[in-house]
Amino acid sequence: MKSVLFFGSFDPLHAGHKHAFQEARSLGDYLIVVVARDSTIREQKKRSPYQKEYERLAQVAAQCSVDEAILGDEFPSLYTLLTSIPFDILALGYDQVASHEKITSRLENSGKGHISIVRLAAFEPHQYKSSLLRSS
């Protein structure tokens, strides 16, 4: 069984995210989605989250394509879960700023150099982007 790991803020959750969940799920047999902590959103995006982490976690967990939803690490320990969760494929959103090189290095250093990293395609980003939805 192949498991897929996917990270995001999902603030707010929208059709683009739901499409990404389906795409990520199609890469394997089991999808684990990591929901960013409020502290991570404040630090990385320089704003407060629109919805609290437990609200976002519950919304993600309720999606039929998501097998497991968990909260991410507190900032600044963002990549700890890469070493503690068993998975075979890491799916990245089209607009995630995660450094491919940094993630690859972290995986290799933790004995997970066999992990595939896949960048997912955008789904109507002119309409389904969290920053656009928050401003309307």
Summary of the structure (lengths in Angstrom):
residues: 136
radius of gyration: 14.1
end to end distance: 41.3
largest distance: 44.5
contacts: 399
relative contact order: 0.23
helix: 36%
strand: 18%
